[in-house]
Amino acid sequence: MSRFARLAAPFRSAFGFDRLAYWSIDHPRRTIAGFAVLVLLAAPGLLRLQLRTDGHALVPPGDPAVRFDAEVRRHFGLRDPIVVVIETPRPDGIFNPDTLRRLRNLTAALEKVEGVPRGGVTSLATEKRDRVYPGTLDFRPFLDVVPETPQDMELFRGDLAAIEILRGNLVSKDQRAIAVLVSAPNVLEGAGEPGGVNAAAADRVALCKRITEVSRRFESPGNRILVVGAPVAESLLGTHILQDLAVLLPLSMAIIGFVLWLGCRRIAGVLLGMIQLAAAQTFTFGVMGWLGVPAFLTTAVLPVILTTLALADEIHLFWRYQQILETEESRHPAAVRVLLSQMSRPVVLATVTTIIGFLSFLSSPLMAVRSFGAFAAFGLLFCLFWSLMVGPASLALLPPKALRRPAGRGTSPADRFRGFFTPLYRSPRRALGALALGTLLVSLGIARLRVQDSWLGGFAPKSPFRTATERVNHLFNGTHLLLVHLDLSRWRGEIGEVYEGQPGPLLDPPTLRAIGEFEAFLGRQPRVGGVLGPYAQLTTVSFLRYARDPKRMSIPNRPDAVATLIHWFDEVRGETRRREVIDDARRRGVITLFLKDPDYRQVAGLMATARRYARAHLEPLGVRIGFAGDVAVSQAMIPAIVRTQVFSLPLAQLGAWLVVTLLYRSWKVGLLISLPSSVAVAWMLGAMGWTDIPLGVATSMFCSITLGVGIDYGIHFYEVFLRLRREGTGGDAAVEAVAEAGPAIVADTVAIALGFGILGISQVPANARLGFLVAGALGVACALTLAGLGALLSGSQSEIILRDDETRESAAHR
């Protein structure tokens, strides 16, 4: 035996599954009992399963940008804000006692919410103004007393107007809305705690729900409450996913059951399929729970995917079993053995290629994507064992009449397929030319593809959260934060002794002024709603300290005077607030950029512009910059998505081609069988470009899914074609193959396409797009298999293409 033959041997014998199937037929009750015990052992793991939809789950944990963001947040004590907004339609805006009293009470209520850190709530009720209590040097908060009289309200209005940095951050630009910022714990802070980041993510989701519930209590006809921010988006995504599953999972099971009934027209077949679906879901997610693997945004759609794909084998098995019962004289359960002798190899190979498609996701740097690929493959492997062990065992126990197809009237499905495709196969070149032209035109749209990066894009355009976020972005500076880190560790100047605090380069007036020019430059860039940095904060402190003298809205000329300003910063706003801008060593600082719904290209351009400016104006002074914050982290996700496509797509294609090549001992046959699904991917990528559907974490996965699932159609078609050629039944083997295998392939496609298609009603647009894309791609793959592959194999075409490959295949069978 040649080396190639030895390599191909396991593939040709269906990896020993045929032996397991025959054993199951002889020992049906033992087989069913064994699988039942296996599922029952896995079931308690469902209670341990956690849902994780935070943004850090969708970025590579080892990415330098992620590590840098975590270090900056830890050093400066920065946390993602949950933004609670009170908006009022009153003519005087927020300047009325009711709204201000409501703000003060809301702030006090949020400070008491479990999980909110001490000092983690910021609003006008906590911020201090430049007025002290009589006889003291203690500065008064804005709302220590709610202004009731017109005189007090006018005084309040003037004090608020004096602090320009509050406008657009705590008070809307039109002064009709006012914000409360609540610090949400960072997920990565839980890395060293019991339960790790998964428990921290769950705590953050619970905190968002508590804050939303408390905030809604303060809503009234004259005061609208909006709760937004990245932590809230993550919490709502998890809620939407669970709500989706409660609807989509039963609906997908009903659709698959209905398609299965259409295929076999027997309740017994539908019941067998439903039992398999329940077992596969329980086993897969139970094992995830036992292993402590959370359900990410990607794996949360896995129940629908498993429901859709789990019964693909059963459709082919039941269809062929009914054909055998109509033609075979063998007594039951011998007919089941005949079924397995014909179907075990294509079923195994079809499932293996699908599994390879999912395993290609293991090349992704995203843990959420790798988890999706691994457990999708794991679940399908369980389904394969079930189909070729429990399935035959069940058929062996059931009487033949339980699955025998009822006698029908009119033309059979096989005759209809034969009649439809015969004219097409008679002019194969014309058919193939039309398909090639269509492929070229549609594929041109690939050049128009764009990548989705905003978490806001995870919500439907008219959803309450998205409209609320867009409203807050309009009223305030923006809810997306890009942090510009200032590193002065290479600063070589000298700072003499100062009376207040530790000396450092951020006390140097020329350096601070250069940073101020940088802040002003950033504020002029597109999509930047506002900028807060060391210069803006210190000049505001100077302005207020010196009785709002406009000439004092500047940096003093001496380092010790700057040190005094920092001291006053600590006295008025507190050391915690100051450490969010300037560290204790005075060697590092943070500039916060507020952005309005930015996209990847705009942020990349902004960061590149900032780096160029820093190289020209700051680095000569010893100031280097870096980027952190939720926007910077999302920028790290985009290359990861691209890498997922770059690596998973060719891996899935190569793996599927290699398996089929080893099976049929011909690279040409491998290419023929894998070609329809590959072309289908090009069709859908082109369609995404033409219809402006973005490529995101979820939608990027459809390619490998299509390659893994779509190649099944070619395997089943070619396997029937090859058997008919060997048997020499006469006529065109391609026409007879489409008559025998075509109905099952179409039923399989309809079931899977409908199963994925119901994702289209998901509240999460990314999942809805994934469903539509997979459904469309598999529909195209089915059409290309029956029309394109059938045309290539019809008549004399197969002689030209296959030549001696078929001879080797037939010899191997004999």
C-alpha positions in Angstrom: 0.0 0.0 0.0 1.3 3.4 -1.0 1.9 6.2 1.6 -1.0 8.2 0.2 -3.3 5.2 0.5 -2.2 4.6 4.1 -3.0 8.3 4.8 -6.4 8.0 3.1 -7.3 4.7 4.8 -8.9 6.2 7.9 -11.0 8.6 5.8 -12.1 5.9 3.5 -13.3 3.7 6.3 -15.2 6.6 7.9 -12.8 6.6 10.9 -14.3 3.4 12.2 -17.7 5.0 12.7 -19.2 2.3 10.5 -18.1 -0.4 13.0 -19.6 1.7 15.9 -22.8 1.9 13.9 -23.0 -1.8 13.3 -22.3 -2.5 17.0 -25.1 -0.1 17.9 -27.5 -2.0 15.6 -26.6 -5.2 17.4 -26.8 -3.6 20.9 -29.4 -0.8 20.6 -30.5 -0.6 24.2 -27.0 -0.4 25.6 -26.1 2.3 23.1 -29.1 4.5 24.0 -28.6 4.0 27.8 -24.9 4.9 27.5 -25.7 8.2 25.8 -28.5 9.0 28.2 -26.1 8.6 31.1 -23.5 10.8 29.4 -26.1 13.6 28.9 -27.3 13.4 32.5 -23.8 13.7 33.8 -23.2 16.9 31.7 -26.6 18.5 32.6 -25.7 19.9 36.1 -23.0 22.0 34.3 -25.8 24.2 32.9 -26.3 25.7 36.3 -22.6 26.8 36.4 -22.7 28.5 33.0 -22.0 32.3 32.9 -22.7 34.9 30.3 -20.0 37.4 29.5 -20.5 40.3 27.0 -18.0 42.9 28.2 -15.8 44.5 25.6 -12.6 43.0 26.9 -13.9 39.6 26.0 -13.8 40.6 22.3 -10.2 41.8 22.2 -7.0 39.8 22.4 -6.0 39.7 26.1 -2.3 39.7 25.2 -2.5 42.6 22.8 -0.1 45.5 23.7 -3.0 48.0 23.5 -5.0 46.0 26.0 -2.1 45.6 28.4 -1.3 49.3 28.1 -4.9 50.3 28.7 -5.0 48.1 31.8 -1.8 49.6 33.2 -3.0 53.2 32.6 -6.3 52.6 34.2 -4.6 51.0 37.2 -2.0 53.8 37.6 -4.6 56.6 37.4 -7.5 54.8 39.0 -9.6 55.3 35.9 -12.9 53.4 35.4 -15.5 53.2 32.7 -18.4 55.6 33.4 -22.0 54.8 33.5 -23.8 58.0 32.4 -27.1 58.8 34.0 -28.8 61.9 32.4 -31.7 63.9 33.5 -33.2 65.8 30.6 -35.9 68.4 31.0 -38.0 70.1 28.3 -38.7 73.1 30.6 -38.0 76.6 29.2 -35.5 77.4 31.9 -33.7 74.1 31.3 -32.1 72.6 34.4 -32.4 75.8 36.3 -35.4 74.9 38.3 -35.6 73.6 41.9 -37.4 70.3 40.9 -34.8 69.1 38.5 -31.9 70.1 40.8 -33.5 68.5 43.8 -34.1 65.4 41.7 -30.4 65.4 40.7 -29.2 65.7 44.3 -31.5 62.9 45.5 -30.5 60.7 42.5 -26.8 61.2 43.3 -27.4 60.2 47.0 -29.3 57.1 45.9 -26.6 56.0 43.4 -23.9 56.4 46.1 -25.8 53.8 48.1 -26.1 51.2 45.3 -24.2 48.0 46.1 -21.0 47.8 44.1 -20.5 51.5 43.6 -17.1 52.4 45.1 -16.7 55.2 47.6 -16.4 58.5 45.7 -17.5 56.7 42.6 -20.4 59.1 41.8 -19.8 62.5 40.2 -22.4 65.2 39.6 -23.1 68.8 40.5 -24.2 67.4 43.9 -20.6 66.3 44.5 -18.6 68.9 42.6 -17.5 72.0 44.6 -17.6 75.6 43.4 -15.4 78.5 44.4 -17.4 79.5 47.4 -16.7 78.5 51.0 -18.9 78.2 54.1 -18.8 81.4 56.2 -15.9 81.5 58.6 -14.1 78.5 57.0 -12.0 77.5 54.1 -14.2 74.6 53.2 -15.6 74.8 49.7 -19.3 74.3 49.1 -20.7 71.7 46.7 -23.0 73.2 44.0 -26.1 71.6 45.5 -25.5 71.5 49.3 -28.6 73.7 49.3 -31.0 73.5 46.3 -31.6 77.1 45.1 -35.2 78.0 45.6 -35.4 81.8 45.0 -34.7 83.6 41.8 -31.7 85.2 43.4 -30.2 81.9 44.6 -30.8 80.4 41.2 -29.1 83.2 39.4 -26.1 82.9 41.7 -26.0 79.1 41.0 -26.2 79.8 37.3 -23.2 82.2 37.5 -21.1 79.8 39.5 -21.8 77.0 37.0 -21.0 79.2 34.0 -17.6 80.1 35.6 -16.4 76.5 35.4 -16.2 76.0 31.7 -14.9 72.4 31.9 -18.2 71.2 33.4 -20.1 72.3 30.3 -20.5 69.3 27.9 -19.4 66.9 30.7 -21.8 67.3 33.7 -24.1 69.9 32.1 -25.3 69.7 28.5 -24.3 72.4 26.1 -27.8 73.7 25.8 -28.2 73.5 29.6 -31.3 71.3 29.3 -29.7 68.1 30.6 -27.5 67.2 33.6 -25.4 64.1 34.1 -24.4 61.8 36.9 -21.2 59.7 36.3 -21.0 56.4 38.1 -17.7 54.5 38.0 -18.1 50.9 36.9 -15.3 48.5 38.1 -13.0 47.4 35.3 -13.4 43.7 34.4 -9.6 43.1 34.5 -9.5 44.2 38.1 -11.0 40.8 39.0 -8.2 38.9 37.5 -6.7 38.1 40.9 -10.0 37.7 42.7 -12.1 34.5 43.2 -14.0 33.7 40.0 -11.5 35.9 38.0 -12.6 38.2 35.2 -15.8 36.1 34.5 -17.1 36.9 38.0 -16.0 40.5 37.7 -17.9 40.8 34.4 -21.0 39.3 36.0 -20.7 41.8 38.9 -20.5 44.7 36.4 -23.6 43.5 34.6 -25.5 43.3 37.9 -24.3 46.8 38.9 -25.6 48.2 35.6 -29.0 46.7 36.2 -29.1 48.0 39.7 -28.1 51.5 38.6 -30.7 51.5 35.8 -33.4 50.4 38.2 -32.6 53.0 40.8 -32.3 55.8 38.2 -35.7 55.0 36.6 -37.4 55.8 40.0 -36.5 59.5 39.5 -38.1 59.8 36.1 -41.2 62.1 35.8 -43.1 63.8 33.0 -40.9 66.9 33.3 -37.6 64.9 33.8 -36.6 62.2 31.4 -33.9 59.7 32.5 -31.3 58.3 30.1 -28.8 55.6 31.2 -26.0 55.0 28.7 -22.3 54.2 28.5 -20.1 51.2 27.5 -20.8 49.1 30.7 -24.6 49.6 30.1 -24.2 48.5 26.5 -22.5 45.3 27.6 -25.2 44.6 30.1 -28.0 45.2 27.6 -26.3 43.0 25.0 -26.4 40.1 27.5 -30.0 40.8 28.3 -30.9 41.0 24.6 -29.1 37.7 23.9 -31.0 35.9 26.6 -34.3 37.4 25.4 -33.4 36.3 21.9 -32.6 32.8 22.9 -36.0 32.5 24.7 -37.7 33.1 21.3 -35.2 31.9 18.7 -34.3 28.5 20.2 -37.9 27.2 20.4 -38.6 28.8 17.0 -35.5 27.2 15.4 -36.4 23.8 16.8 -40.0 24.2 15.5 -38.7 25.1 12.0 -36.2 22.2 11.9 -38.8 19.8 13.2 -41.2 21.0 10.4 -38.6 20.6 7.7 -37.7 17.2 9.1 -41.4 16.2 8.9 -41.6 17.4 5.3 -38.6 15.3 4.5 -39.7 12.0 6.1 -43.5 12.7 6.7 -43.3 10.6 9.9 -43.7 11.8 13.5 -41.2 9.2 14.6 -38.5 10.9 12.6 -39.4 14.3 14.1 -39.3 12.9 17.6 -35.9 11.3 17.1 -34.6 14.6 15.8 -35.9 16.6 18.7 -34.4 14.2 21.2 -31.1 14.6 19.5 -31.3 18.4 19.6 -32.1 18.4 23.3 -29.2 16.0 24.1 -26.7 18.0 22.0 -27.6 21.3 23.6 -27.5 19.8 27.1 -24.2 18.0 26.6 -22.4 20.9 24.9 -23.4 23.7 27.3 -23.2 21.4 30.3 -19.5 20.7 29.5 -18.9 24.4 29.0 -20.3 25.0 32.5 -18.2 22.3 34.1 -15.1 23.7 32.5 -15.9 27.2 33.6 -16.0 28.6 30.0 -18.5 31.5 29.8 -20.9 32.1 27.0 -19.5 35.0 25.1 -21.3 37.2 22.7 -20.2 34.8 19.9 -21.1 31.5 21.7 -24.4 32.8 22.8 -25.8 32.1 19.4 -24.4 28.5 19.5 -27.7 27.0 20.7 -29.4 28.2 17.5 -26.5 27.0 15.4 -26.4 23.6 17.0 -30.1 23.2 16.5 -29.7 24.1 12.9 -26.7 21.9 12.1 -27.4 18.9 14.4 -30.0 17.4 12.2 -28.3 17.8 8.8 -27.1 14.2 8.9 -30.6 12.9 9.9 -32.2 14.5 6.9 -29.9 12.6 4.6 -30.1 9.4 6.6 -33.9 9.4 6.9 -34.4 10.3 3.2 -32.1 7.5 2.1 -33.6 5.0 4.6 -37.0 5.6 3.2 -35.7 5.0 -0.4 -34.1 1.8 0.8 -37.3 0.6 2.4 -39.1 1.2 -0.9 -36.6 -0.8 -3.0 -34.7 -3.2 -0.7 -36.1 -6.7 -0.1 -33.9 -7.0 3.0 -35.8 -7.7 6.3 -35.6 -5.2 9.1 -33.1 -4.4 10.7 -30.9 -5.5 7.7 -32.2 -2.4 5.9 -30.5 -0.3 8.5 -27.2 -2.0 7.7 -27.6 -1.3 4.1 -28.3 2.3 5.0 -25.1 2.6 7.0 -23.0 0.8 4.3 -24.0 3.6 1.9 -24.3 6.6 4.1 -21.7 6.3 6.9 -18.8 7.6 4.8 -20.5 10.7 3.4 -22.1 11.5 6.7 -18.8 11.3 8.5 -16.9 13.3 5.9 -19.6 15.9 5.7 -19.5 16.4 9.5 -15.7 16.4 9.6 -15.5 19.1 7.0 -18.0 21.2 9.0 -16.0 20.6 12.2 -12.9 21.7 10.3 -14.7 24.9 9.3 -15.4 25.7 13.0 -11.9 24.6 14.2 -10.4 27.1 11.9 -11.5 29.7 14.4 -8.9 28.4 16.8 -6.4 30.5 14.8 -8.2 33.7 15.9 -6.5 35.9 18.6 -10.0 36.5 20.1 -10.8 34.2 23.0 -14.5 34.6 22.3 -14.1 33.5 18.7 -11.9 30.5 19.6 -14.4 29.4 22.2 -17.2 29.6 19.6 -15.2 27.4 17.2 -14.1 24.9 19.8 -17.5 24.2 21.3 -19.3 24.3 17.9 -16.9 21.6 16.8 -17.4 19.7 20.1 -21.2 19.8 19.8 -21.1 18.7 16.2 -18.8 15.8 17.1 -21.3 14.7 19.7 -24.0 14.9 17.1 -22.0 12.8 14.7 -21.6 10.0 17.4 -25.3 10.3 18.1 -26.3 10.1 14.4 -24.2 7.0 13.7 -24.8 5.2 17.0 -28.1 6.3 18.7 -29.7 6.9 15.3 -29.1 3.4 14.0 -29.9 1.9 17.4 -33.3 3.7 17.3 -34.0 2.6 13.8 -33.2 -1.0 14.8 -35.7 -0.9 17.6 -38.5 0.8 15.6 -40.6 -1.2 13.1 -40.0 -0.2 9.5 -43.5 1.2 9.2 -42.6 3.9 11.7 -40.4 5.6 9.1 -41.7 4.2 5.8 -42.7 7.1 3.6 -46.5 7.2 3.0 -47.6 6.6 -0.5 -48.0 9.9 -2.3 -49.8 11.1 -5.4 -48.4 12.8 -8.4 -44.8 13.2 -9.4 -42.1 12.2 -6.9 -39.4 14.6 -5.7 -36.8 12.6 -7.6 -38.7 12.9 -10.9 -39.2 16.6 -10.4 -35.5 17.1 -9.9 -34.6 14.9 -12.9 -37.0 16.9 -15.1 -35.7 20.3 -13.9 -31.9 19.6 -14.2 -31.8 17.5 -17.3 -32.1 20.5 -19.7 -29.5 22.4 -17.7 -27.0 19.5 -17.8 -27.4 19.2 -21.6 -25.8 22.7 -22.0 -23.1 22.6 -19.3 -20.9 25.3 -20.9 -23.7 27.8 -21.1 -24.7 27.1 -17.5 -21.1 27.3 -16.2 -20.5 30.5 -18.2 -23.6 32.2 -16.7 -22.4 31.2 -13.2 -18.9 32.5 -13.8 -20.2 35.9 -15.0 -22.5 36.2 -12.0 -19.6 35.4 -9.7 -17.4 38.0 -11.3 -20.1 40.8 -11.0 -21.1 40.1 -7.4 -17.5 39.6 -6.2 -16.6 43.1 -7.3 -18.4 44.3 -4.1 -15.6 42.9 -2.0 -13.5 46.0 -2.6 -16.3 48.0 -0.9 -16.2 46.1 2.4 -15.8 48.0 5.6 -15.2 46.9 9.2 -17.6 47.7 12.1 -15.9 48.7 15.4 -18.3 50.7 17.5 -20.2 48.9 20.3 -23.1 51.2 19.5 -23.4 49.2 16.2 -24.4 46.2 18.3 -27.8 47.8 18.8 -30.6 48.3 16.2 -30.8 51.8 14.9 -34.3 52.4 16.5 -33.6 50.6 19.8 -34.1 52.6 23.0 -30.5 52.3 24.1 -29.1 53.5 20.7 -31.5 56.4 20.5 -30.7 57.3 24.1 -26.9 57.2 23.4 -27.3 59.3 20.2 -29.3 61.8 22.2 -26.6 62.0 25.0 -23.9 62.4 22.3 -25.8 65.3 20.9 -26.3 67.0 24.3 -22.9 66.3 25.7 -19.3 66.0 24.5 -19.6 62.3 23.7 -19.8 58.9 25.4 -16.8 57.3 23.7 -13.5 58.0 25.6 -10.1 58.0 24.1 -7.3 58.5 26.7 -4.1 60.1 25.6 -1.4 59.1 28.1 1.4 61.6 28.7 4.8 60.1 29.7 7.4 62.5 30.9 9.9 59.9 32.2 12.5 61.2 29.6 12.1 64.8 30.6 15.6 66.2 31.3 14.9 69.6 32.8 15.2 70.5 36.4 12.6 71.5 38.9 13.8 73.1 42.1 12.3 72.6 45.5 8.6 73.2 45.9 6.5 73.8 49.0 3.5 71.7 47.9 3.9 68.0 46.9 6.6 66.2 45.0 8.6 68.0 42.2 8.2 66.7 38.7 8.2 67.7 35.0 4.4 68.4 35.1 5.2 71.4 37.2 7.3 73.0 34.4 5.3 75.9 33.0 6.7 75.7 29.4 5.9 71.9 29.3 2.4 72.5 30.6 1.8 75.2 28.0 3.0 72.9 25.2 0.5 70.3 26.6 -2.2 72.9 26.5 -1.5 73.7 22.8 -1.7 69.9 22.2 -5.1 69.8 24.0 -6.3 72.7 21.8 -5.1 71.0 18.7 -6.9 67.8 19.6 -10.1 69.7 20.3 -10.1 71.0 16.7 -10.1 67.5 15.2 -13.2 66.0 13.6 -15.6 64.0 15.8 -13.9 65.3 19.0 -16.6 66.7 21.2 -14.4 67.9 24.1 -11.0 67.6 25.7 -10.0 67.5 29.3 -6.4 67.4 30.3 -3.8 68.7 32.8 -3.7 72.2 31.2 -7.5 72.7 31.1 -7.9 71.5 34.7 -5.0 73.6 36.2 -6.0 76.8 34.3 -9.5 76.4 35.6 -8.2 76.1 39.2 -6.1 79.2 38.6 -9.1 81.1 37.3 -11.3 80.2 40.2 -8.6 80.7 42.9 -7.9 84.2 41.8 -11.6 85.4 41.9 -12.4 84.5 38.3 -9.8 86.9 36.9 -9.7 86.2 33.1 -6.0 87.0 33.1 -5.4 84.2 35.5 -6.9 81.6 33.1 -3.3 80.5 32.4 -0.3 78.6 33.8 1.8 80.5 36.3 5.4 81.2 35.4 7.0 79.4 38.3 7.0 75.7 39.2 6.2 76.4 42.8 3.1 78.3 41.8 2.0 75.4 39.6 2.6 73.1 42.6 0.3 75.4 44.6 -2.4 75.1 41.9 -2.2 71.3 42.2 -2.5 71.6 46.0 -5.7 73.6 45.5 -6.9 71.0 43.0 -6.5 68.4 45.8 -8.3 70.7 48.3 -11.3 71.5 46.2 -11.9 68.4 44.1 -9.9 65.8 46.1 -6.7 63.9 45.4 -8.7 61.1 43.7 -9.9 63.4 41.0 -6.5 65.0 40.6 -4.8 61.5 40.3 -7.1 60.9 37.3 -5.3 63.7 35.5 -1.8 64.0 37.1 -0.1 61.3 39.1 1.7 61.9 42.4 5.1 61.8 40.9 4.1 64.6 38.4 5.7 62.5 35.6 2.5 61.1 34.0 -0.7 62.6 32.9 -3.9 61.8 31.0 -5.9 63.8 28.4 -9.4 62.6 27.9 -11.0 63.0 24.5 -14.8 62.7 24.2 -15.8 61.4 20.8 -19.2 61.1 19.2 -19.8 57.6 17.7 -16.4 57.3 15.9 -15.5 54.6 13.4 -12.3 52.7 13.0 -10.9 54.8 10.2 -11.7 58.1 11.8 -10.1 57.1 15.1 -7.0 55.7 13.3 -6.7 59.0 11.5 -7.0 60.9 14.8 -4.4 58.8 16.5 -2.0 59.2 13.6 -2.5 62.9 13.6 -1.9 63.1 17.4 1.3 61.1 17.0 2.6 63.3 14.3 1.9 66.4 16.4 3.6 64.9 19.4 6.7 63.9 17.5 7.1 67.5 16.2 6.2 69.5 19.4 6.2 67.3 22.5 8.9 64.7 22.1 11.7 67.4 21.8 10.5 68.4 25.4 10.7 64.8 26.6 6.9 64.1 26.4 5.8 60.8 24.8 2.2 59.8 24.2 0.2 56.6 24.1 -3.5 55.7 23.9 -5.9 53.9 26.2 -9.6 53.9 26.9 -12.5 52.0 25.4 -11.9 53.5 21.9 -8.2 52.5 21.9 -9.1 49.0 23.0 -11.7 48.7 20.2 -9.0 49.7 17.8 -7.1 46.6 18.8 -10.2 44.5 18.0 -10.2 45.5 14.3 -6.8 43.9 13.3 -7.9 40.9 15.3 -11.1 40.6 13.1 -8.9 40.9 10.0 -6.5 38.3 11.3 -9.5 36.0 12.0 -10.5 36.2 8.4 -7.0 36.0 7.0 -6.2 32.8 8.9 -9.5 31.1 9.5 -10.7 31.3 5.9 -7.8 29.6 4.2 -7.4 27.1 7.0 -11.1 26.1 6.7 -10.7 25.9 2.9 -7.4 24.0 3.0 -8.6 21.6 5.7 -11.8 20.7 3.9 -10.0 20.3 0.6 -7.4 18.1 2.2 -10.0 15.8 3.8 -11.9 15.4 0.6 -8.7 14.9 -1.4 -7.6 12.1 1.0 -11.0 10.5 0.8 -11.1 10.4 -3.0 -7.4 10.2 -3.6 -7.6 13.0 -6.1 -6.8 16.7 -5.7 -9.0 17.5 -8.7 -12.1 15.9 -7.0 -11.2 17.7 -3.8 -11.2 21.0 -5.8 -14.5 20.2 -7.5 -16.3 19.3 -4.3 -15.0 22.3 -2.4 -15.5 24.8 -5.2 -19.2 25.6 -4.8 -18.9 26.6 -1.1 -15.8 28.7 -1.8 -17.5 30.6 -4.6 -20.6 31.1 -2.4 -18.3 32.9 0.2 -17.1 35.2 -2.5 -20.7 35.9 -3.5 -21.7 36.9 0.0 -18.6 39.0 0.7 -19.4 40.8 -2.5 -23.0 41.2 -1.5 -21.9 42.6 1.9 -19.8 45.2 0.0 -22.6 46.2 -2.4 -25.3 46.4 0.4 -22.9 48.1 3.0 -23.1 45.4 5.6 -20.1 45.8 7.8 -17.6 43.0 8.7 -17.7 42.6 12.5 -16.8 40.0 15.1 -20.1 38.0 14.4 -20.5 38.6 10.7 -16.8 37.7 10.0 -17.6 34.1 11.1 -20.0 33.3 8.3 -17.1 32.5 5.9 -15.7 29.5 7.7 -19.2 28.3 8.6 -20.2 28.4 5.0 -17.1 26.6 3.9 -17.5 23.9 6.5 -21.3 23.3 6.0 -21.5 24.1 2.2 -19.0 21.5 1.2 -21.4 18.8 2.7 -23.6 19.2 -0.4 -20.8 18.5 -2.7 -19.8 15.4 -0.7 -23.3 13.9 -0.7 -23.8 14.7 -4.4 -20.5 13.3 -5.5 -20.8 10.2 -3.3 -24.2 9.3 -5.0 -22.8 10.2 -8.4 -19.8 7.9 -7.8 -22.0 5.0 -6.6 -24.3 5.3 -9.6 -21.3 5.3 -12.0 -19.9 2.2 -10.3 -23.3 0.4 -10.5 -23.6 1.4 -14.2 -27.4 2.1 -14.0 -27.3 3.7 -17.5 -28.1 7.2 -18.5 -26.3 10.3 -17.2 -25.1 9.6 -13.7 -25.2 13.3 -12.8 -28.9 13.5 -13.7 -29.6 10.4 -11.6 -27.5 11.7 -8.8 -29.4 15.0 -8.6 -32.6 13.0 -8.7 -31.5 10.8 -5.7 -29.5 13.3 -3.6 -31.0 16.6 -4.7 -34.2 16.5 -2.6 -32.2 15.7 0.6 -29.6 18.4 -0.2 -32.3 21.0 -0.8 -34.2 19.9 2.4 -30.9 20.1 4.3 -30.2 23.6 2.9 -33.8 24.8 3.6 -33.6 23.5 7.2 -30.2 25.1 7.9 -30.9 28.3 6.1 -34.2 28.8 7.9 -32.5 27.9 11.2 -29.9 30.6 10.6 -32.4 32.9 9.0 -34.4 33.3 12.2 -31.4 35.0 13.7 -32.6 37.8 11.5 -35.2 38.8 14.1 -32.5 39.1 16.8 -32.3 42.3 18.7 -28.5 42.2 18.1 -27.9 43.4 14.6 -24.6 41.5 14.3 -26.3 38.2 15.0 -29.2 39.1 12.7 -26.6 39.8 9.9 -24.8 36.6 10.7 -28.0 34.6 10.3 -28.9 36.3 6.9 -25.3 35.8 5.6 -25.1 32.1 6.5 -28.5 31.4 5.1 -27.8 33.3 1.9 -24.4 31.7 1.5 -25.7 28.2 2.0 -28.5 28.8 -0.5 -25.9 29.9 -3.0 -23.7 26.9 -2.2 -26.7 24.6 -2.7 -27.5 26.1 -6.1 -23.9 26.1 -7.2 -23.6 22.4 -6.2 -26.7 21.2 -8.0 -26.2 23.4 -11.0 -22.5 24.0 -11.2 -21.0 20.8 -9.9 -23.8 18.8 -11.6 -23.0 20.5 -14.9 -19.3 19.8 -14.5 -20.0 16.1 -13.9 -22.7 15.6 -16.5 -22.2 13.5 -19.7 -18.8 13.8 -21.3 -17.7 16.6 -19.0 -17.0 14.1 -16.2 -14.7 12.1 -18.6 -12.7 15.2 -19.3 -12.4 16.3 -15.7 -12.0 13.0 -13.8 -10.2 10.8 -16.4 -8.3 8.1 -14.4 -9.3 9.5 -10.9 -12.6 7.7 -11.0 -10.9 4.5 -12.1 -8.7 4.7 -9.0 -11.7 5.4 -6.8 -13.7 2.4 -8.1 -10.7 0.2 -7.7 -10.3 1.3 -4.1 -13.9 0.5 -3.4 -13.6 -3.0 -4.9 
